[in-house]
Amino acid sequence: SIDLAADSLEASDGSWLWILHDDSAPEKNALEQMLKTIEVSPSVAMVGPKLVNWDQPRIIAQMGLSLTPLGNPISPYSAELDQGQHDSLDDVFAIGTAGALIRSNLYRELGGIDPNSPELAADIDLSIRVRLAGHRVVLAPQAKVRHASLSLAGKRPKRWLKTSPRTALRRATIHLRLTHAPLPVAILFWLLLEELSILRSLWHVASK
């Protein structure tokens, strides 16, 4: 596991973890490009590649992650033909862990990926904690990693997400709102959660 790998490395600023999902495949120079980013900016603690479509690597799958004003997790740049139009991106709100590099000592200090975080919220949660600790989260657009996105595509065994991708995204949204929103907002959201769920259900029925 990632935690075992982190524990096996020496507790120094010079060691990094390269996280590769089982549905990802880096291009030959991906790691080299991410290391270049680290070399020119010591304040960087987490670097993500440009994730591209598994079957069509000319299509961007993900370049960073963010949250809408209502706390919904989104990928601002996806399903676009890669023509280098976003290659000037640097600092981002969050990145996916598929192909990500993170300082091993910081990973340990933060407690790694939160086991209580839903699957589709874990990446954003980790990036937020890296930034709150005073470090930069950046993209290395020249580093490309193919990603099949099996979880969102609903192609993993049901035990992986324990529900449908749509419901898993909803759970991720709720978790991120309650965990990282300002305390008054989180309390208000918690108090209104049941009412919001009812309204959402009624809306789905009406829209059909």
Secondary structure, 3 states (H helix, E strand, C coil): CHHHHHHHCCCCCCCEEECCCCCEEECCCHHHHHHHHHHHCCCEEEEEEEEEECCCCCEEEECCEEECCCCCEECCCCCEECCCCCCCCCECCECCCCCCEEEHHHHHHCCCCCCCCCCCCHHHHHHHHHHHCCCEEEEEEEEEEEECCCCCCCCCCHHHHCCCHHHHHHHHHHHHHHHHCCHHHHHHHHHHHHHHHHHHHHHHHHHC
